[in-house]
Every structure is written in C-alpha cells, then in structure tokens.
Amino acid sequence: MTPDASFYQFSKEVWQAVNDQARHALLRKEYCPDQSRIESLRCVFFDEESELNFGHQIWFFEANGVDPVGRRHRLYGTLEFSVQYGLLEPVRAALRDDPQQRQRFLHSITEPPPTDVWASPSTKVWVRLTVASVVILISLWLLWLGASLMNL
C-alpha cells in the first residue's frame, strides 16, 4: 500500500462511483442486489495522476453475496481504476473466494516482475549455448582450413 492511500480524503462522488462498481461486480456474477451486502470498501493502492501519467487506484472490499438459489457466499472483491483527467475510469473488477488471491493480484500490480533480461536463467542458458556453438564452428573451420593447407 502506498503511504498516502490510507490518509487520502476521497470525495463523495468517488466513494459513490467505487460503491456502484462493487455493486455491478456482484450483479455480473448474478448475486441478488437486494440481499447482498458490500462491506469494508477501502483504497489499498493510490498512484496520483500527473502531467505525464494517468493515475491508478486499486480498491478492496468484502461482500456477503446471495446467489439465485438463496445461498450466502463470502466474497473478496478487487476494483481497479484509472484516473484520467480527474475522472475515475473502471479498468477491471474481480470477485474471489480467497483473500490471498486478491493479495497476489495487488502484489502483481505494485511489484511488477523484474525486466532485467540478463538475470533470467533461460537467458544465461541461451548465451552459453550460442557461445559454445560459435566456438565449435570456429574450431571446425580451423580444422578444415588446416587440413586444406596441408594438402597443398
């Protein structure tokens, strides 16, 4: 979580938009809108919009969803938003049965995998295979050249 996410004062419109998106996430999964309840709506990642980049927000919520048969489900929701020119644009919403899946999603957003190609084990294998191939080809060429010069 970024330090300012927990202390940032969101406007009433932002809270309403986020709450509406959480309700839509329940509706898309066919949970009853009247009997289902959204709890603990909170922003867990906040990246402010700048002149060069759009902003980014991730919200978590818990919900008690009631399916069409009437069974209750404990759900863990994630809402991702892009802040573009001051407007909150929904990017994706997900409902999960396990809160750990939600944490892994947050970790994948906040801690992207390293882009250092040389640190990858497969890169090291390919580099070694390429160097070995070049050494073998040069050795074979030198042997052929030596044999050709001896026959002259």
Secondary structure, DSSP 8 states (H G I E B T S, - for coil): --TTTTT----HHHHHHHHHHHHHHHHHTT--TTT-EEEEEEEEEEE---SSS-EEEEEEEEEEEE-TTS-EEEEEEEEEEEEETTEEEEEEEEEES-HHHHHHHHHHHHS-----GGGSHHHHHHHHHHHHHHHHHHHHHHHHHHHHHHH-
